[in-house]
Amino acid sequence: VKPMPKGTTTHGLWAETEQSKPVLFPLQGDHETDVAIIGGGYTGLSAALHLAETGRECAVLEGEDIGFGGAGRNVGLVNAGLWLMPEELLKLAGAEYGEKLLNVLGDSPDLVYSLIGEYQIECEALRNATLHCADSKSGLKALQQREAQWQQRGAPVKLLDPEETAARTGSQCFYGALMDKRAGTIQPLSYAYGLANVALAKGARLFRNSPVTAHAKDGKKYKLTTPRGTLTANAVIIAVHAYPGFAIQSIKKSMIWMNFFQFATPPLTGEADKTVLPEHQGAWDTNLILSSYRRDAAGRLIVGSVGTVNDFAYGLNEAWVHRTIKKTFPQVG
């Protein structure tokens, strides 16, 4: 896959391997609903699905297309918890809210895979653990702390020694790895499309290319304006995350941006296929500028890190991926 012309945005490999994109249209004319949802990523789609399950009328306004942002472009690791360690989160958020957040996020893979199972969402779902790999001695020490803190909470996590880590990753570069059996991988764009299709089947309305250009409160109701229509609702859920445009620019002040890129090899064959992440567990390392490693259903090795592939950065990061594969998985060639 070569760089796309400047200004062109695609979902790359994820778009090439998905099979269930819903057919949607822009909002046209004047409409009413109980709950309006701004944003067609995981948060907005999950909200629509769960509202529709209870019989509530709801409508999603997506400025671009379903899964346009992070929902359709991420690595596809279904992880439990946060980047922060549990005790650190409790210090920052306090005992009451910290505990609630740890419980919700610790159980989040259960929610994802239960939805996939209940609604038969085709998204290359595997729940066979993830591997957080120590790329340094300090990284190993951090994983030891993370293991102890999560085990105190009853989580099924285990620190693997260098030998078992090498067997499960196919790499000699790591000092150990924390295996989390709560976690797994998905094809992220297919999962977004699956949520959308289920929400539609439950009665939710979804509109693409419908950015909210203005909003106002009219008595007890909210009126949202798009380029071709309006939507009046009793309540509004803002689920735009990293792409707040037009009428909700102000929330950008509360956001921290981080770009992440990924490159994929052709499907691995021979010794590389047998040894590189042979059980297709998703992995990432403890480096502050982290790297991610996973296989997809076709057997490709997908390597990512912090940065972009815009303009000249494409060649720089493609070269970095070649060096990383040569160092971490030399059997790939």
C-alpha positions in Angstrom: 0.0 0.0 0.0 1.5 3.3 -1.1 0.9 6.8 0.4 -2.4 8.3 -0.7 -2.5 11.7 -2.4 -2.3 14.6 0.0 -5.7 15.3 1.6 -7.0 11.8 1.1 -8.0 9.9 4.2 -8.5 6.1 4.2 -8.7 3.3 6.8 -6.0 1.4 5.1 -5.9 -2.4 5.8 -8.9 -2.3 8.1 -11.1 -1.0 5.3 -9.8 -3.6 2.9 -10.6 -6.5 5.2 -14.0 -5.4 6.6 -17.2 -7.0 5.3 -20.2 -5.3 6.9 -20.2 -1.5 6.3 -23.7 -0.2 6.9 -25.4 1.8 4.1 -26.2 5.2 5.6 -27.2 8.6 4.4 -27.0 12.2 5.6 -29.7 13.7 7.8 -32.2 15.6 5.5 -35.1 17.6 6.7 -36.4 18.2 10.2 -36.5 15.2 12.6 -37.3 14.6 16.3 -36.0 12.0 18.7 -35.7 11.3 22.4 -31.9 11.2 22.6 -29.5 12.7 20.0 -26.0 11.3 19.9 -23.2 13.3 18.3 -20.4 11.0 17.0 -20.4 7.6 15.4 -17.5 5.9 17.1 -17.5 3.2 19.8 -19.0 5.5 22.5 -21.8 6.9 20.3 -22.6 3.5 18.7 -22.7 1.7 22.1 -25.0 4.4 23.5 -27.3 4.0 20.5 -27.3 0.2 20.8 -28.1 0.2 24.5 -30.7 3.0 24.3 -32.4 1.2 21.4 -32.4 -2.1 23.4 -34.5 -0.3 26.1 -37.0 1.0 23.5 -35.8 4.6 23.6 -35.8 6.6 20.4 -32.3 7.7 19.5 -30.4 9.1 16.5 -26.7 9.3 15.8 -25.2 12.3 13.9 -21.8 11.4 12.5 -19.8 14.2 10.7 -17.9 11.8 8.4 -18.7 8.1 8.5 -19.1 5.4 11.1 -15.7 4.6 12.7 -14.0 7.5 10.9 -11.7 8.3 13.8 -10.0 6.3 16.5 -12.7 3.6 16.5 -11.8 2.6 12.9 -8.0 3.2 13.1 -6.7 1.8 16.3 -4.6 -1.3 16.9 -7.5 -3.5 17.9 -6.3 -4.5 21.4 -9.2 -5.1 23.7 -7.4 -4.3 27.0 -8.6 -4.1 30.6 -7.7 -1.2 32.8 -5.7 1.9 32.0 -2.1 3.0 31.1 -1.9 4.0 34.7 -1.4 1.4 37.4 -4.3 0.8 39.7 -2.8 2.4 42.8 -1.7 5.4 40.8 -5.2 5.8 39.5 -6.7 5.6 43.0 -4.3 8.4 44.1 -5.4 10.7 41.2 -9.1 10.0 41.2 -9.7 9.2 44.8 -11.0 5.9 46.3 -14.7 6.2 45.3 -14.3 7.2 41.7 -11.0 5.4 41.2 -12.6 2.1 42.3 -15.6 2.6 40.1 -13.3 3.3 37.1 -11.1 0.3 37.8 -14.1 -2.0 38.0 -15.6 -0.7 34.8 -12.4 -0.8 32.8 -11.3 -4.1 34.3 -14.6 -5.6 33.1 -14.6 -3.8 29.7 -13.4 -6.8 27.7 -16.3 -8.8 29.1 -18.7 -6.2 27.7 -17.0 -6.1 24.3 -16.9 -9.9 23.8 -20.4 -10.4 25.2 -21.7 -8.0 22.6 -19.7 -9.7 19.9 -21.0 -13.1 21.0 -24.6 -12.1 21.5 -25.0 -10.4 18.2 -22.5 -12.5 16.2 -20.5 -9.5 15.1 -17.9 -10.6 12.6 -14.7 -8.7 13.5 -11.9 -11.3 13.7 -12.4 -11.5 17.5 -9.9 -13.4 19.5 -9.9 -13.5 23.3 -6.7 -15.3 24.1 -4.9 -12.7 26.2 -2.5 -9.8 25.4 1.2 -9.5 26.2 2.6 -6.3 27.7 6.3 -6.8 26.9 9.2 -5.4 29.0 11.8 -3.9 26.6 14.1 -2.9 29.5 15.0 -3.8 33.1 13.0 -0.8 34.3 10.1 -1.9 32.2 10.2 -5.3 33.8 10.2 -3.7 37.2 7.1 -1.8 36.2 5.4 -4.9 35.0 6.2 -6.6 38.3 4.4 -3.8 40.1 1.5 -3.9 37.7 1.2 -7.7 38.2 1.1 -7.4 42.0 -1.5 -4.6 42.0 -3.8 -6.3 39.6 -3.5 -9.7 41.2 -4.5 -8.1 44.6 -7.7 -7.2 42.8 -8.2 -10.8 41.6 -7.3 -10.1 37.9 -6.0 -13.1 35.9 -2.6 -11.6 35.0 0.7 -13.4 35.1 4.3 -12.2 34.5 6.1 -14.5 32.1 9.8 -15.2 32.3 12.1 -14.4 29.3 11.9 -17.9 27.9 8.2 -18.1 27.9 8.0 -14.6 26.6 10.3 -15.5 23.7 8.1 -18.6 22.9 4.9 -16.6 22.9 6.2 -13.6 21.0 8.9 -15.1 18.7 11.4 -12.5 19.9 14.5 -12.5 22.0 14.3 -8.8 22.7 12.1 -8.8 25.8 12.9 -9.3 29.5 9.5 -10.7 30.2 5.8 -10.0 29.5 2.6 -9.5 31.5 -0.1 -11.8 30.2 -3.6 -10.6 30.8 -6.2 -13.3 30.1 -9.1 -10.8 30.3 -7.9 -9.3 27.0 -7.7 -10.0 23.3 -7.9 -8.5 19.8 -10.5 -7.5 17.2 -10.6 -5.9 13.8 -11.5 -2.4 15.0 -13.3 -1.0 12.0 -15.4 -4.2 11.6 -16.4 -4.0 15.3 -17.6 -0.4 14.8 -19.6 -1.5 11.8 -21.0 -4.4 13.8 -22.2 -2.1 16.6 -23.8 0.2 14.0 -25.6 -2.7 12.3 -27.0 -4.0 15.6 -28.1 -0.5 16.6 -29.9 -0.1 13.3 -31.6 -3.5 13.8 -32.8 -2.4 17.2 -34.4 0.7 15.8 -31.7 3.4 16.2 -31.3 5.9 13.4 -27.8 6.6 12.1 -26.8 9.4 9.8 -23.4 9.9 8.1 -21.9 13.2 6.7 -24.1 15.1 9.1 -21.8 17.4 11.2 -23.5 19.5 13.9 -23.0 23.0 12.7 -25.1 24.7 15.4 -27.0 23.8 18.5 -29.5 25.7 20.7 -31.8 24.9 23.6 -35.5 25.6 22.8 -37.4 25.4 26.1 -36.7 21.9 27.4 -35.5 20.5 24.1 -32.3 20.8 22.1 -32.1 21.6 18.4 -29.1 20.4 16.5 -28.5 21.8 13.0 -26.6 20.0 10.2 -25.9 21.1 6.6 -29.1 19.5 5.3 -31.5 19.2 8.3 -32.2 19.6 12.0 -32.7 17.1 14.8 -34.7 18.1 17.9 -34.1 15.9 21.1 -34.9 15.8 24.8 -31.3 14.9 25.6 -28.0 15.0 23.8 -24.9 12.8 24.2 -21.6 14.3 22.9 -19.4 11.4 21.8 -17.0 13.2 19.4 -13.7 12.5 21.3 -10.8 13.6 19.1 -12.8 15.3 16.2 -14.9 18.1 17.7 -15.9 20.2 14.8 -18.1 23.2 14.1 -20.5 23.8 17.0 -18.5 21.9 19.7 -15.0 23.2 19.2 -14.8 24.4 22.8 -14.2 20.9 24.1 -10.9 20.7 22.3 -9.4 22.4 25.4 -9.9 19.2 27.4 -8.3 16.9 24.9 -4.7 15.6 24.5 -3.9 14.4 21.0 -1.7 11.4 20.3 -1.1 10.1 16.8 -0.4 6.4 16.2 0.6 4.7 12.9 0.6 1.1 11.8 2.2 -0.8 8.9 1.3 -4.4 7.9 3.4 -7.1 6.2 2.0 -9.6 3.8 0.7 -12.7 5.5 3.7 -14.5 7.2 4.7 -17.9 5.9 7.1 -20.7 7.0 9.2 -20.2 10.1 8.0 -16.7 10.6 4.4 -17.8 10.6 5.1 -20.5 13.2 7.1 -18.4 15.6 6.0 -14.8 15.4 3.1 -14.3 17.9 2.1 -17.9 17.0 -1.2 -17.7 19.0 -2.0 -14.3 17.5 -1.9 -12.5 20.9 -1.7 -8.8 20.7 1.3 -7.2 22.2 3.0 -3.9 23.0 6.0 -2.8 24.9 6.8 -0.7 28.0 8.7 2.0 26.2 7.4 5.5 26.7 7.2 5.8 22.9 5.5 2.4 22.7 5.5 -0.1 19.9 2.6 -2.5 19.2 2.7 -5.9 17.6 -0.1 -8.1 16.4 -1.3 -10.6 13.8 -4.6 -10.3 11.9 -6.8 -13.2 10.7 -4.9 -13.5 7.5 -1.6 -13.8 9.3 -0.1 -10.4 8.6 2.3 -8.9 11.2 1.1 -5.4 12.1 3.6 -3.1 13.8 2.8 0.4 15.1 4.1 3.3 17.1 3.5 6.9 18.1 3.6 9.2 15.1 1.9 9.9 11.8 2.2 8.8 8.1 1.4 12.2 6.7 3.6 13.6 3.9 7.3 13.1 4.5 6.7 11.2 7.8 5.5 8.2 5.8 8.9 7.3 4.6 10.6 7.9 7.9 8.2 5.7 9.8 8.1 3.0 7.1 11.9 2.8 7.5 11.5 2.6 11.3 9.2 -0.3 10.9 11.7 -2.2 8.7 14.4 -1.6 11.3 12.1 -2.7 14.1 11.0 -5.9 12.4 14.7 -6.7 11.6 15.6 -6.2 15.3 12.6 -7.7 17.0 11.5 -10.4 14.6 14.5 -11.2 12.3 12.9 -14.4 11.1 10.4 -12.3 9.1 13.1 -11.1 6.7 
